[in-house]
Amino acid sequence: MLQSPQANISNSLTGRMPGLLSVQRSGEPGKDASTLRIRGIGSFATSNSEDLQAPLVMVDGIETPSYNNIDPNEIESISILKDASATAVYGVRGANGVLLITTKRGDIGKLKVSLSSSVSMTSFPFLRENMNSYEYTSSFNKALAYDSYVTGGYNPKFSDEDIELYRTGADPIFHPSIDWYDEMLKKYSWETRTNLNISGGSERIKYFFSLGYLTQNGMYNTDIYDPGYDTQIKYRRYNMRSNFDINITKRLKASFDVSAQLDDRRYP
């Protein structure tokens, strides 16, 4: 998953696991997660609710609905279960499949420190090219002219003077021609991901500690208007995870896991 520059886990899994279907309905920062389905929908989902159709997600054996907020640098492995293998262990909650996520843990050895950072550029893959005002008004009149063969009368909506003003741009106030996609949206924005991992351990104690920071910015062109504050969409995510494995005795082992995610979302 670290090979794909994605902000969340569901988008990173796309096309990487057999039987896993994903649909991404938005690219807005903080709301760009995909909807996951494991080999279709089970009979447990008698409603169209997204929550009832979603697979059960277990992180280190604990059910976690907000798995998309986990930093990919914290994950050791991901596997999926469906059909009898899932329902035998998880019952009816596993009818739509189970997504098993295992986070990293410490190993016996010297202290290891890993720092990673990446920067990616976000842009629109496709924006339709619209007609300008002159092309629209002249085409609209032509369409009415063609309709007159059926209706028997031709009454143009735009006068020749209006069409000429749209063509020349001599009256930009009352006869404007603006490409609003180009006016309101930027060509690209930046996204950054930073993570710090610390791991190691001895025969007695093994530890893993991770700190992550993610930034995503929107695509609005806020330079055209300054109301005195920033109106750009911004999403910031802070991740922390610590896993400790302690061998109290030869027959008694304790694990202490703590994780936290903090989201900072701003929208106009």
N, C-alpha and C positions, 0 to 999 in steps of 0.2 A: 504493500500500500504506500510505502514511502516513495516509490518510484513515480507515482501520479501526484501532481500538484493540486490536491483537492483539500478543501477546508474541513470536510466531514467524512465519516467512514462510509456512509451509504453510497456516495458518489465514487469512492475509491474502489468499492467492490464490484462496480459495474463491469460486466464482461470477464470477471476473474474467477467466478465460482459456478460450477454446473448447476442448473436448475434454479438459479437466482435471477429474478426479473426485477428491474428497477425502472422507475419513471420519475424524471425530474421535471416538475411543473413550473419552477421559477429559478431565476438566477440572481435574485435579489440578495445582497449580503445579509447573512444571518437567517435567511429563509430559503436557502438553495438545496436543502436536503432532498434526497430521492425517497419515493415510496417503494418499499421492498415487498416482494412476494416470492415465496419459495414453492415452485412448481404448482402455481395456481392457488385457489382458495378452497379451504376445507368446509365441510358442512357445518362446522361450529359458527361460521360467519353468516348468520341468518339475517344480518342487517348490513346496510351499505356503509356503516361506520368504518372509518379508516382504522380506528383502534382495534376493532374486532377482527378485521381482515389482516392485520399486521402479524408477523411472526413473533413468537416469544423470544426475547433477547436476554441472555444470561451472561453477566460479566463476573468472572471468577465465582460462579455458582450462585450469584445474587441477581434477581430480576431487576433490570435497569431499563426504564422506558426512554431515558435521554442519552442513549448510547452515542448519538452523533456528536455530542460535545466532548467525547474522549479524544485526546491527542493521539494520532496514529503512532507517534514515537513510543507510546506506552504499551502498545499491543505486541504480544509475542506470537499469537496464532488465532485464527478464526476458522470455525467449521460450522456446517449446517446439518440439521437433521430434519427428516420428514417421514411421514407414514408411521409404520409400526415402531421404528426405532425411537421416534419422538414421543408418541403417545404412551408407550410402555413405561417411560420414566416420568414424563411431565403431565400425563393424563389429557384431559380435554383442552388444557391450555396450550398443548403442543399440536393441536389439530392443523394449524396453519404453518407448522414448521418451527424449528428452534434455531436461533443463531447463537452459537457459543463463542464467547470472546474470552481469551486468556491473556492477562497482562504479564509484563515482564517481572522477573524476580531476580534477586541477587544470587551470585555464584561464589563458591569458595575461591579466594584469590585476592590479589592486591586491589587497592582502590582504582576504579576505572571512571574516568570523567569523559563524557562525550558532549560536545557542543555542535549543534547543526543549525543552519540558517538558510533560508531560500527566499527568493523573490520571484514572483510571477506577474504577468501582465494579463489583465482581463479586458476583453473586447467583445463586441457583438458579432456573432458569426454571420448574421444576415439581417439587413434592414432593407425593406422594399424601397424602391425609388419611385416617388410619386410624380404625377404631372405638376408642372408649374401652373400658375393662374391662367396664363394665356392658353396653354394646351387644354386645360379643363373647360374653360368657357367656350372656346371655339368648338371643341368636341361635343359639348352639351348641345350647342345650337345645331350641329350636324345631326345629332341623334334625333332631335325634334323634327328636323327636316325630313329624315327618313321615315319617321312615324307619320308624317303628314300624308304619305301614300295610303295609309290605312284610315287615319282620322279625317282626312279631307281638308285639314286646315293647318297652316304653319304659323305659329306665334313664338318667335325667338325669345328666350329668357334674357339674353344679354345683347345689348345694342352693339353695332359696329364700332361706335366711339369707345364704349367700355372695353371691348376686346383689344382695340388698338392701345389704350392706356395700359392694359395689363401687359401687352407685348413690349412696349417701349419702357415701362417703369417710370413714366413721367409724373405719375401721381401715386407715390408710395403710401400715402395716408389712406385714401379712399379706394385705391386699387392696388393693394399689396400683393406680393408674391414671395412667400416665405416658406422655406423648407424647415418645418418645425422639428423634424428629427435631427437635422444638422444644428439647429439653433439651441435645442434644449438638452442634447446629449453630447457627452465627450467621446472621443475616439477610443480611449482606453483608460483604465485605472490600475492601481498597483495593489498587490496582495503580498503580505509577508508572513513567514512562519519561522519561529525561533524555539529551540528546545534545548534544555540542559538535563543530561542524565548522569546520575552518580550511582554506581553499583559496586558490590564487592562482598566480602564476608569471610568468616572463619568457620571452624567446626561448630562453634556455639551459636553464632548469629550471622545471618545473611540478610543483606539489605539492598533495596532499590529505591531510588528517589528521582523524581522527574518534575521539572518545571517547564511549562509551555506558554507561548504567547502568539496569538494570531491576530492579524489586522486585515480587514476588508473594507474597501471604499466603494461608494456608489458611482454611477455613471452620469449623474446629472451635471450639466454645465452651469455651475453656480457663479461663474464669472460675469454673467450677463446682468445679474441683479444682486445688489448688496444691501440687505435689509438691516445690517448692523450685527448679524450673527451668522454662523455657518449653517446652511440648509442642506449640506451634503449628507447622504446616507453613510453611516459609519458603523462598523461592527468590530468589537474587540472581545477576544476570549482569552481568559487566563485559566491555565490548568495546573493542578498539583496532584501528585500521587506518590505515596510512600508505601512500600511493601516490606515487611520484616518477617523473617522466619527464625524462630528461636528454639533451639534444642534444650529444653529444660533438663531432661534426663535422657537416657538412651531409649526410653519407651514413651516419653511424653514430649510432644512438639506443639508449639503455639505459633499461630500466624496472626499478625497485626497489620491490617490494611486500612489505609485512609486515603480518600480521594475527594477532590473538590473541583468544581468548575464555576467560573464566574463570567457571565455574559454581560456586555455593555453594548446596548443597541440604541442607535439614534436615527430617527426618521423625521422628515419635514412635516 
